[in-house]
Amino acid sequence: MNDKTKKLVYAALFIALAFVGANIKIMGSIAFDALPAFLATLILGWGWGAVIAAIAHLLTAALSGFPFTLPAHIITAIMMSVTMIAFYFTIKGCLFKKLNPILAYGLGCVVAVIVNVPIALLAVAPVFTLPVAIGLIPALLPAAILNVVLAVIIYNLLPARFQPLPAITRKNHDHQ
């Protein structure tokens, strides 16, 4: 199987996993749909991760009946894509600068949570007001942290052949 076909199959698998995660609700449309997208971002790269994140969010929102209106969920899907891009390039940039992988993945998680919660809420606030956006922080923050941290842990437990980025548990020269 060639590389493009393999990535397409993995992308379909991650979308299916996002559908499963979308059914594990924390509150309303807040769920574990982002975990597979974060994992896909690490394994398949930022482009696939961004697409999978947007699809995953829209699946979750659809399963909940688009509780915050369709425009709000479209903006959120776009912001989920932006989150994956920021997550990937933070980690990749830190590893390129030869930072400790633990620090690189930790900073990636922090950036992802910042983009995924306060920045995304600012982007969607005009659709349903700033007080409503601020009111979502207590539910979104722990969900965002759990989604990204669990994805990083799972990624680092995978066999090296699934890790295009260096893992925390292996030496960087394993991937050169």
N, C-alpha and C positions, 0 to 999 in steps of 0.2 A: 504494500500500500504506500503510495507516495505521501509526501509531507502535507500537501494541501488537503488531501482526502482525510488523512489522520486528524488534522486540526479540525476539520469540519465535523467529523464523528465525535471528537472530544467536546466541541462546542455544543453539539446536540445533547450530549450526556450532561454537560453542565447546565443547560437550559432545563432539562428534565429534573435535575437535582434542585434547581431553583424553584421549580414548580412544587416539588416536595417541601422545600423550605418555606415556600409561600403559605403552605398549609399549617405550619408551626407558628401560630400567631402569638405575639406578645401583647398587642393592643390594636384593635381595628385592622388597618392594613399594614401595621408594623410587624415584620416577621423575619425569618431566617432566610429570606430569598437572596440576600447579598453575599452570604458565605460562599456559595458556589461561584459567584462572579469574582470575588476576591481571589479565590483559588485559581480560577481560569485565567485571571490577569497574571498571576505568578507563573503559571504553566504555559499558557498560549501567547502571552504578551498583552500589551495595553489595548490594541485594537479589538481583539476578540473579547477581552475583558469588558471594554466599554459597551460593546454591542450586547453582550450577555447581561450586563448589569441593567441596561435599559429595558430589555425584554423581561428580565426577572421582575423588575419593579412593576411593569405594566401587568404582568401575570398576577402578582400579589394584589394589586389594586383592583383588577377585574374580578378576582375571587371574592373581594370584599364589596363589590358594587361601586367602585370609584367613590369612596366616602368623602373625599375632599374636592370633588369635581374633576372632570376629565382634564381641563387645562392645568390644574394644580399637579395632577399626576404626570402629565407630559413634561412639565418643568422639572419635576422630581426625577423622572427617568433620565432626562438630559443631565441633571446634576449627579446622578448615580454614575453616568458615563464619565463625567469630569472627575469624580472621586476616584475611579479606577485608574485614570490617566495620571492623576497626581500621586496616587499610591505607588504605581509602577515606577514612575520617573524619580520619585524620592528615593526609593530603595536602590534603583539602578544607579542613580547619581552618587549615592553614599558608597555603594560597593565600588564604583569606578574610582572614587577618591580614596579607596583602600581603607574605609572605616570598618571597624569591627562589625561583622554581620549582625550581631545582636542589636547593636546601636542602629544599623541601617534598617532592619525590619521594625524596630521600635519606633524610629522616626517616621517610617512609612505608615505605621498604624496611627500615630498621632496626627499626621497630615490628613490621612483618610477620614478620621473621625471629625477633624475640624472642617473639612470640605463637606462631609456627609451630613453634618448636623447644623452648626450655626450658619455656614455660608449657604448651604442649600435652603435653609429656612428663610434666610434673607431674600434669596432668589424667588421663592414661592410666596412670600409674605404679601405682595400686592394683590394676589388672588384671594387670600382669605384673612387679611389683616395681620399686623405685627403681634398683637396680643395672643392671637390663636397660634401663631408660629412659635412664640416664646413658650406657650403652654405645652407644646409638643416636646420640648427639650427633655423633660424628665423621662419620657418613654423612649425617645429616639436615642439618647446618649448611651444607655446601657446596651441597647440592641446593636448600635453601631460598633461599640467596643467588642461585644461578644462575636459579632459576625467577622470582623477583621482579625481579631486575635485567634479565634478558632481556625480560621483559614490559614494563618501563618503557622500555627502549630501543626496542622494537618500537612501542609506543604513540606515542612521540615521533617516529617515522619515518612514521607514518600521515598521510594527508591530513587537513586541519583538520576536515572534515565528520564524521570519526570520533572527534573529540577534544572531548567535552563539558567536560573539564577543560583549563585552559590547558597547552600543551606547554612543554617546556624551551626549545625552539628558536624559539618565536614570542613576540611581545609579548602581555601579558595582555589588552590592549584588543581583540585579534582575536576574543575570545570573549564580548564584552559586547553 
